[in-house]
Amino acid sequence: MNDKTTIARAPGHCGELVLRRDGAHHEIIANGMFLMDTRAGESERLLITAAADRMPGPHLLIGGLGVGFSLRAALTHPRVHEVTVVEREEQVIAWNRTHLGNQDLLDDPRTHCVPADLTTWLPQSPQTFDALCLDIDNGPDWTLGEDNASLYSAEGVRMLRSRLTPGGVLAVWSAAASTAFVARLRTAFTAVEVLEVPVARGEPDVVFLAS
């Protein structure tokens, strides 16, 4: 029996956004591509905790709000005192405040939510960050458009490195491994780690760490 129910639809940057309920959980679809759901979140939380454990200071940036797993993990980590969340889909922010039940996270005084495209906002930001945690589309090799793909290019990796404080950490979530992305990270960073999180079906989720 299929009990998926569409709750809301809205135009997005890369096509239609759909919020869907599947039993007790919610799913977000963008331009027909499944992006995220509220079922587990283990790898999204690891994205944050692995970076926060290693970062040299208290200010962490999250690229992509998703369904709130990463932001909740950041706000409960003892080393994180300030979180900047950059999310280009204002409807995703609105759904987090309503259907997804994350109003408390966005209203936390440590949270600064920026409704902007990370690919243009971050290179122009005067700030640097102790950790950059990116959960953009489905990872380096599976993006919704060329603008997001540019983050994972050699030039994008260098830009990300420039927005980190000395000793800062880059963490990138992916739905699959990418040897090409690891190679690009190694051209800009001294240390690169790949953490895998088993999932119920298919390839493990992956968190790339670079410092």
C-alpha positions as CSV (number, residue, x, y, z in Angstrom):
1,M,0.0,0.0,0.0
2,N,1.4,3.4,-1.0
3,D,0.5,6.0,1.6
4,K,2.7,8.8,0.2
5,T,0.8,12.1,0.4
6,T,1.9,15.4,-1.3
7,I,1.6,18.2,1.3
8,A,2.9,21.1,-0.6
9,R,4.4,22.2,-4.0
10,A,6.4,25.3,-4.8
11,P,8.6,26.7,-7.5
12,G,12.4,26.3,-6.8
13,H,15.7,27.3,-8.2
14,C,16.0,24.1,-10.2
15,G,12.4,23.2,-10.8
16,E,9.4,22.3,-8.7
17,L,9.9,21.5,-5.0
18,V,7.6,18.9,-3.5
19,L,7.1,18.1,0.2
20,R,5.7,14.7,0.6
21,R,4.6,12.6,3.6
22,D,5.3,8.9,3.7
23,G,3.8,7.4,6.8
24,A,5.4,9.1,9.8
25,H,8.2,10.7,7.7
26,H,8.6,13.6,5.3
27,E,10.5,13.7,1.9
28,I,11.6,16.6,-0.2
29,I,11.8,16.2,-4.0
30,A,13.4,18.8,-6.3
31,N,12.8,18.7,-10.1
32,G,11.7,15.1,-9.8
33,M,14.9,14.1,-7.9
34,F,14.7,12.7,-4.4
35,L,16.8,14.9,-2.1
36,M,16.2,14.1,1.5
37,D,13.9,12.7,4.1
38,T,13.4,12.5,7.9
39,R,14.0,8.8,8.3
40,A,17.5,8.5,9.8
41,G,20.0,11.4,9.5
42,E,23.0,9.4,10.8
43,S,25.3,10.6,8.0
44,E,24.0,14.2,8.2
45,R,24.7,14.3,11.9
46,L,28.2,12.8,11.3
47,L,28.9,15.5,8.8
48,I,28.6,18.0,11.7
49,T,30.1,16.1,14.6
50,A,33.2,15.0,12.6
51,A,33.9,18.6,11.6
52,A,33.0,20.1,15.0
53,D,35.3,17.7,16.8
54,R,38.2,18.8,14.6
55,M,37.6,22.5,14.1
56,P,39.8,25.1,15.7
57,G,37.1,27.6,16.8
58,P,33.3,27.8,17.5
59,H,31.8,29.1,14.3
60,L,30.4,26.6,11.9
61,L,28.7,27.0,8.5
62,I,26.1,24.6,7.1
63,G,25.5,24.7,3.4
64,G,22.0,23.4,2.9
65,L,19.3,23.3,5.6
66,G,17.7,20.1,4.5
67,V,15.3,18.7,7.0
68,G,17.2,20.0,10.0
69,F,19.3,17.1,11.0
70,S,22.6,18.9,10.5
71,L,21.5,22.1,12.3
72,R,20.2,20.2,15.3
73,A,23.5,18.3,15.5
74,A,25.4,21.6,15.4
75,L,23.3,23.2,18.1
76,T,23.8,20.2,20.5
77,H,27.6,20.0,20.0
78,P,29.5,21.5,22.9
79,R,32.2,23.1,20.7
80,V,29.7,25.0,18.4
81,H,28.7,28.5,19.6
82,E,27.5,30.0,16.4
83,V,26.0,28.4,13.3
84,T,25.5,30.1,9.9
85,V,23.0,28.2,7.7
86,V,22.9,29.1,4.0
87,E,19.9,27.8,2.2
88,R,18.8,29.1,-1.2
89,E,15.3,27.6,-1.2
90,E,13.2,29.9,0.9
91,Q,10.4,27.3,0.8
92,V,12.6,24.7,2.4
93,I,13.2,27.2,5.3
94,A,9.5,27.8,5.5
95,W,8.8,24.0,5.6
96,N,11.3,23.6,8.4
97,R,9.4,26.2,10.4
98,T,6.1,24.4,9.9
99,H,5.7,20.9,8.6
100,L,9.1,19.7,9.6
101,G,8.9,21.0,13.2
102,N,12.2,22.9,13.4
103,Q,11.0,26.3,14.4
104,D,13.1,26.0,17.6
105,L,16.3,25.5,15.7
106,L,15.8,28.5,13.5
107,D,14.8,30.7,16.4
108,D,17.9,29.7,18.5
109,P,20.0,32.8,19.1
110,R,23.1,30.9,17.9
111,T,21.5,30.3,14.5
112,H,21.9,32.8,11.6
113,C,19.9,31.6,8.6
114,V,20.8,33.2,5.3
115,P,18.3,32.7,2.4
116,A,20.9,32.7,-0.4
117,D,22.8,30.6,-2.9
118,L,26.0,29.4,-1.3
119,T,27.8,29.4,-4.6
120,T,27.5,33.2,-4.9
121,W,27.2,34.1,-1.2
122,L,30.3,32.3,0.2
123,P,32.9,33.8,-2.2
124,Q,31.7,37.3,-1.4
125,S,31.4,36.8,2.4
126,P,33.9,38.8,4.5
127,Q,33.8,36.0,7.1
128,T,35.9,32.9,7.4
129,F,34.6,29.9,9.3
130,D,36.2,27.2,11.5
131,A,34.2,24.5,9.7
132,L,32.3,24.4,6.4
133,C,29.8,21.6,6.3
134,L,28.2,21.1,2.9
135,D,25.1,19.0,2.2
136,I,24.3,20.3,-1.3
137,D,22.1,18.1,-3.6
138,N,23.3,14.5,-3.4
139,G,27.1,15.1,-3.4
140,P,29.9,16.0,-5.8
141,D,28.8,13.7,-8.7
142,W,25.0,14.1,-8.4
143,T,23.9,17.7,-8.5
144,L,20.8,19.5,-9.7
145,G,22.6,22.1,-11.8
146,E,26.0,23.4,-12.9
147,D,26.0,26.2,-10.3
148,N,26.1,23.6,-7.5
149,A,28.5,21.4,-9.4
150,S,30.9,24.3,-9.4
151,L,31.4,23.9,-5.6
152,Y,33.0,20.6,-6.2
153,S,35.3,21.6,-9.0
154,A,39.0,22.3,-8.5
155,E,38.3,26.0,-8.4
156,G,35.4,25.5,-6.0
157,V,37.6,23.5,-3.7
158,R,40.2,26.2,-3.6
159,M,37.4,28.8,-2.9
160,L,36.2,26.7,0.0
161,R,39.7,26.4,1.4
162,S,40.0,30.2,1.3
163,R,36.9,30.6,3.4
164,L,38.3,28.6,6.3
165,T,40.2,29.9,9.3
166,P,43.7,28.5,9.8
167,G,43.3,24.9,10.8
168,G,39.7,24.9,9.6
169,V,37.8,21.8,8.4
170,L,35.8,21.2,5.3
171,A,33.1,18.4,5.5
172,V,31.1,17.4,2.5
173,W,28.1,14.9,2.5
174,S,27.6,12.6,-0.5
175,A,25.2,9.8,-1.4
176,A,28.1,8.0,-3.0
177,A,31.9,7.7,-3.1
178,S,33.9,9.9,-5.5
179,T,37.6,9.2,-6.2
180,A,37.8,12.3,-8.4
181,F,36.6,14.6,-5.7
182,V,39.0,13.1,-3.2
183,A,41.8,13.8,-5.7
184,R,40.7,17.4,-6.0
185,L,40.6,17.8,-2.2
186,R,44.1,16.5,-1.9
187,T,45.4,19.2,-4.2
188,A,44.2,21.9,-1.8
189,F,44.3,20.3,1.7
190,T,47.0,18.5,3.7
191,A,44.8,15.8,5.3
192,V,41.7,14.1,3.6
193,E,39.5,11.5,5.3
194,V,36.6,9.5,3.9
195,L,34.0,8.3,6.4
196,E,31.3,5.8,5.3
197,V,27.8,5.3,6.8
198,P,25.9,2.1,5.8
199,V,22.4,2.6,4.6
200,A,19.5,0.2,4.3
201,R,19.7,0.0,0.5
202,G,22.5,0.9,-2.0
203,E,25.9,2.4,-1.5
204,P,26.9,3.8,1.8
205,D,26.5,7.5,2.5
206,V,29.9,9.3,2.6
207,V,31.4,12.2,4.5
208,F,34.6,13.7,3.0
209,L,36.7,15.6,5.6
210,A,39.6,17.9,4.6
211,S,41.9,20.1,6.6
